[in-house]
Amino acid sequence: MSGWTESDSQTYRECADVAVPRRDEMVATLVAAVPFSADEPVKMLELGSGDGRLAEALLTVFSRATLTALDGSESMRQAASQ
């Protein structure tokens, strides 16, 4: 079991844009690397989805996709679902 706490999740959300430089660029690179066309009805699974930034980007491009996003942090799951 991880030592990660909800306090850690909050801290990450507060500083992620600084702590993870070029975060948006990394997300865009991952989305671009998906080997499916944007109109395919694919199923995706994201482990450790955090605040849902990658999930949101994927679903924006792959509008017919079904995505299951999993994270061990309750507050991160709440942030991702928003």
ABEGO torsion letter per residue (X at the ends): XBABBAAAAAAAAAAAAAABBGAAAAAAAAAAABABBAABBBBBBBBGAEAGAAAAAAAAABAABBBBBBBABAAAAAAAAX
